[in-house]
Structures are given as structure tokens and as C-alpha cells.
Amino acid sequence: MNPLFAALVDDAGLFPPTSLPMADALARHEADRAAGSRVLTHRFLCLASRLHEITSPRPERIGVIVDDPHADLGDADLIEVRLGKPVPHTDARLFVEVTADELDGMDAVTHPGHTGRAGFKIRCGGLTREAFPSPEEVARFITFCARNAIPFKATAGLHHAVRHYDTTLGVWRHGFLNLLLATHAALHDGDPLPILASSEADRLARLAVAVPEEEALRTRESLVSYGSCSTAQPIADLRELGLIGEDA
């Protein structure tokens, strides 16, 4: 498998627009784990306030979105929190959600009770047109992270590989393949903006195939993973583009 796509997709089945009930989300997660796709991180994303709802089979890896700073995070392997919000005491890997406009004058984020430097998180969409950042905003974010060696995660709106127009919301949706290749470009003195703005699936697929393994690994050190409420669609898109095999 191209290392660009290995352990890329976190399971955000609890979140909109899928919004599965907890039992259904856990059952799907367990089925995905048994199927063993290498595209998935097999990390289950959950709000801190809902951790108590998790029953058997308990996911082996849990990422917590902190909506309650007093919640017991248990054995979470990473946590995500909005910039400016308090963070529970934890040794889990931390990602702070920021917008492009909040990056001015910032080169690192630290929090009381947390050791080490935090990564960032970018929201690429949502349930309304206004929730989608422009390609220019996403390019600013990626460039900032690349220049400052800050790893990042992404979330929301990235169900499909390639940028495409959503006629229901009247907005262009970002593609996770665009995001990967834009990150690669920013790390290698390229311009991420034209890649983020491209909807040419065949061209983007060719660019992905051409990325050398060492550069792909560096790209994924920067873009750690992204959350998707669908765990099947990203795999289907990569297969359709010929970027992974049927056994991936």
C-alpha cells in the first residue's frame, strides 16, 4: 500500500451527518476492525461526555473530543480540543482545533497539565455552507503547519477523495486526497493552493502514485489522520481511483 493512505481514517461514526447511535457505531467499528482495512486507523472518536456510553466490544483505540474538561478520559490515545478551552490532565497526544485566522503570531500551543507540544486540527466542513473554509484558508493552515513542523489532524466534510461540488449546500467540498497532496507540496517547497482547488481526479491520482515512499512517510508525519463519519466511502474512493487494491 502507498504509505500516503495507511492508517489515514479515524472512525467518526457518532458524528454528523451519519450520527449513528452508540450501539450501531460500536458494531460498525468492530466489523471494520475484523475486516482489517489498512486505510483505517481503527481509532474510535467520541465526545468526552459520551465515553460512559461505550460498552463491549470496547474499541482498542479511542480518540476523545473534549466537550467536558472534567471527564475521565480513561485510556484515550489522543484528545482533541478547541483553542482556548481547558484540557484535562492527560499524557495522551493532543490536537488543538484552530482556524486559519487564529494562526497569526502562533508557532506552538501548550496547555497546563500536558507535556510536549500540541498538534493542530482543522475543520474542513460541516452541516452548513459557512462551515467550509476556502481553499486559500486551508492552504494557509497547511503551509503554517509545514513551516513550523506542527503535525495536524483534519475533520468534517472529507468523505470523498477529490474536491467536488455539493448541490444541496451550494458549496465545494474538500477532498482528502487534495489535502494529502497539498501537505506534500507544502513540505517540499510547492504551492498547496492549486492542488486544494483541483477537482481533476485522474491528475490527482497520478500525482499520488508519483510521490516517493520517503516523501509519503514525511507527509503522513505532518497529516496524521482525519475523522470521517463514513469508514467505507474513503476506501471505495481510493479503490475507484486505482490507488489501493481490493485487499487494502
C-alpha positions as CSV (number, residue, x, y, z in Angstrom):
1,M,0.0,0.0,0.0
2,N,1.1,3.5,-0.7
3,P,2.0,4.9,2.7
4,L,0.1,8.1,1.9
5,F,-3.1,6.1,2.7
6,A,-2.0,3.8,5.5
7,A,-3.9,4.4,8.8
8,L,-5.5,7.5,7.5
9,V,-9.1,7.5,8.5
10,D,-10.4,7.8,12.1
11,D,-13.9,6.4,12.8
12,A,-16.2,9.4,13.4
13,G,-19.5,7.4,13.1
14,L,-21.0,9.1,16.1
15,F,-20.8,12.5,14.5
16,P,-23.0,14.3,11.8
17,P,-24.1,13.7,9.2
18,T,-24.1,9.9,10.0
19,S,-24.7,10.3,13.7
20,L,-25.0,6.6,14.4
21,P,-26.5,5.5,17.8
22,M,-23.7,4.3,20.1
23,A,-24.5,0.6,19.8
24,D,-24.6,0.9,16.0
25,A,-21.3,2.9,15.9
26,L,-19.6,0.3,18.1
27,A,-20.9,-2.6,16.0
28,R,-19.7,-1.0,12.8
29,H,-16.3,-0.2,14.3
30,E,-15.9,-3.8,15.4
31,A,-16.8,-5.1,11.9
32,D,-14.3,-2.7,10.4
33,R,-11.6,-3.9,12.9
34,A,-12.4,-7.5,11.9
35,A,-12.2,-6.7,8.2
36,G,-8.8,-5.1,8.9
37,S,-8.6,-2.4,6.2
38,R,-5.2,-0.7,6.4
39,V,-6.7,2.6,5.3
40,L,-8.4,2.9,8.7
41,T,-6.7,3.8,11.9
42,H,-9.2,1.7,13.9
43,R,-9.4,4.6,16.3
44,F,-12.9,5.4,17.6
45,L,-13.7,9.1,18.0
46,C,-16.1,10.0,20.9
47,L,-17.1,13.1,22.8
48,A,-15.7,13.1,26.4
49,S,-19.3,13.4,27.7
50,R,-20.3,10.2,26.0
51,L,-17.4,8.0,27.0
52,H,-19.5,6.4,29.7
53,E,-21.8,5.0,26.9
54,I,-19.1,2.8,25.4
55,T,-19.8,-0.8,26.1
56,S,-18.4,-4.1,24.8
57,P,-16.8,-4.6,22.4
58,R,-14.7,-1.7,23.6
59,P,-12.5,-0.2,20.8
60,E,-8.8,-0.8,21.3
61,R,-8.0,2.8,20.4
62,I,-10.1,5.8,21.4
63,G,-9.8,9.5,20.4
64,V,-11.6,11.9,22.6
65,I,-13.1,15.2,21.6
66,V,-13.2,17.2,24.8
67,D,-16.5,18.8,25.5
68,D,-16.3,18.3,29.2
69,P,-12.9,19.3,30.8
70,H,-13.8,17.3,33.9
71,A,-14.5,14.0,32.2
72,D,-12.3,10.9,32.9
73,L,-10.5,10.3,29.6
74,G,-9.6,6.8,30.6
75,D,-7.2,5.2,28.1
76,A,-7.6,7.6,25.2
77,D,-4.6,7.6,22.9
78,L,-5.3,11.2,21.6
79,I,-7.5,14.1,22.5
80,E,-8.9,17.0,20.5
81,V,-9.9,20.3,22.0
82,R,-10.9,23.7,20.7
83,L,-8.4,26.5,21.0
84,G,-8.9,28.4,24.3
85,K,-10.8,25.6,26.1
86,P,-9.4,23.9,29.2
87,V,-7.7,20.5,28.7
88,P,-8.0,17.7,31.3
89,H,-4.7,16.4,32.7
90,T,-3.5,13.6,30.4
91,D,-0.5,12.2,28.7
92,A,-2.4,11.4,25.5
93,R,-1.4,13.1,22.3
94,L,-3.1,16.5,22.0
95,F,-4.5,18.3,18.9
96,V,-5.9,21.8,19.2
97,E,-8.6,22.9,16.7
98,V,-7.8,26.2,15.2
99,T,-8.9,28.3,12.2
100,A,-6.5,29.8,9.7
101,D,-7.2,33.3,11.1
102,E,-6.1,32.1,14.6
103,L,-2.7,31.2,13.4
104,D,-1.3,34.7,13.2
105,G,1.6,35.1,15.6
106,M,1.4,31.5,16.8
107,D,4.0,28.8,16.4
108,A,3.1,26.3,19.2
109,V,0.3,25.6,21.6
110,T,0.9,24.4,25.2
111,H,-1.6,23.6,27.9
112,P,-1.3,23.2,31.7
113,G,-1.2,19.6,32.6
114,H,0.0,18.5,29.2
115,T,3.6,17.8,28.4
116,G,5.0,18.4,25.0
117,R,3.9,20.4,22.0
118,A,0.4,20.1,20.7
119,G,-0.6,19.4,17.1
120,F,-3.3,21.3,15.3
121,K,-6.7,20.3,14.0
122,I,-8.5,21.9,11.0
123,R,-12.3,21.7,10.4
124,C,-12.9,21.3,6.6
125,G,-16.6,21.4,6.6
126,G,-19.9,20.9,8.4
127,L,-23.6,21.0,8.1
128,T,-23.8,24.5,6.6
129,R,-22.2,26.3,3.7
130,E,-20.4,28.7,6.1
131,A,-18.7,25.8,7.9
132,F,-16.4,25.1,4.8
133,P,-13.1,27.0,4.8
134,S,-11.9,28.3,1.4
135,P,-9.0,26.6,-0.4
136,E,-7.0,29.7,0.5
137,E,-7.7,29.3,4.2
138,V,-6.8,25.6,4.1
139,A,-3.6,26.4,2.2
140,R,-2.6,28.9,4.9
141,F,-3.2,26.4,7.6
142,I,-1.2,23.6,5.8
143,T,1.6,26.0,5.0
144,F,1.8,27.2,8.6
145,C,2.0,23.6,9.9
146,A,4.6,22.6,7.3
147,R,6.8,25.6,8.1
148,N,6.6,25.1,11.8
149,A,6.8,21.3,11.8
150,I,3.4,21.1,13.5
151,P,1.5,17.8,12.9
152,F,-2.2,18.1,12.3
153,K,-5.4,16.3,12.0
154,A,-8.5,17.2,9.9
155,T,-12.2,16.6,10.4
156,A,-15.6,17.2,8.8
157,G,-16.6,17.2,5.2
158,L,-13.8,14.9,3.9
159,H,-15.8,11.8,3.0
160,H,-14.6,11.7,-0.6
161,A,-11.1,11.7,-2.0
162,V,-11.4,14.5,-4.5
163,R,-12.9,18.0,-4.3
164,H,-16.4,18.2,-5.6
165,Y,-19.5,20.4,-5.7
166,D,-22.3,19.8,-3.2
167,T,-25.5,21.0,-4.9
168,T,-27.5,20.6,-1.7
169,L,-25.4,23.1,0.3
170,G,-24.2,25.0,-2.8
171,V,-20.5,24.6,-1.8
172,W,-17.3,22.9,-2.9
173,R,-16.4,20.1,-0.6
174,H,-12.7,19.5,0.1
175,G,-11.2,16.1,-0.8
176,F,-8.9,14.1,1.5
177,L,-6.6,13.3,-1.5
178,N,-6.3,17.0,-2.2
179,L,-5.4,17.5,1.5
180,L,-2.7,14.9,1.4
181,L,-1.1,16.1,-1.8
182,A,-1.3,19.8,-0.7
183,T,0.5,18.8,2.5
184,H,3.1,17.0,0.4
185,A,3.5,20.2,-1.7
186,A,3.9,22.4,1.3
187,L,6.6,20.2,2.8
188,H,8.5,20.2,-0.5
189,D,8.5,23.9,-1.4
190,G,5.4,23.7,-3.5
191,D,2.2,25.7,-3.6
192,P,-0.7,23.8,-1.9
193,L,-3.4,26.1,-3.2
194,P,-3.7,24.8,-6.8
195,I,-3.9,21.2,-5.5
196,L,-6.6,22.1,-3.0
197,A,-8.6,23.8,-5.7
198,S,-8.4,20.9,-8.2
199,S,-11.2,18.6,-9.0
200,E,-9.3,16.6,-11.6
201,A,-9.4,13.1,-10.1
202,D,-7.2,11.4,-12.7
203,R,-4.5,14.1,-12.3
204,L,-4.6,13.9,-8.5
205,A,-4.3,10.1,-8.7
206,R,-1.3,10.3,-10.9
207,L,0.3,12.8,-8.5
208,A,-0.3,10.4,-5.6
209,V,1.3,7.5,-7.4
210,A,4.4,9.6,-8.2
211,V,5.1,10.5,-4.5
212,P,8.3,8.7,-3.4
213,E,7.9,6.5,-0.3
214,E,10.1,8.6,1.9
215,E,8.2,11.8,1.0
216,A,4.9,10.0,1.5
217,L,6.0,9.0,5.0
218,R,7.1,12.6,5.8
219,T,3.7,13.8,4.5
220,R,1.9,11.5,6.9
221,E,4.1,12.6,9.8
222,S,2.5,16.0,9.1
223,L,-1.0,15.0,8.3
224,V,-1.6,12.4,11.0
225,S,-5.2,11.3,10.2
226,Y,-8.7,12.7,9.6
227,G,-12.1,11.9,11.0
228,S,-14.8,10.5,8.7
229,C,-18.3,9.6,9.8
230,S,-18.2,7.1,6.9
231,T,-15.5,4.4,7.1
232,A,-16.5,2.8,3.8
233,Q,-16.6,5.7,1.4
234,P,-12.9,6.7,1.6
235,I,-11.9,3.1,0.9
236,A,-14.3,2.9,-2.0
237,D,-13.0,6.2,-3.5
238,L,-9.4,5.0,-3.3
239,R,-10.2,1.8,-5.0
240,E,-12.1,3.5,-7.7
241,L,-9.1,5.7,-8.4
242,G,-6.9,2.7,-8.5
243,L,-4.8,3.8,-5.6
244,I,-5.4,0.8,-3.4
245,G,-6.2,-2.8,-4.1
246,E,-9.3,-4.8,-3.1
247,D,-7.4,-6.3,-0.1
248,A,-6.4,-2.9,1.3
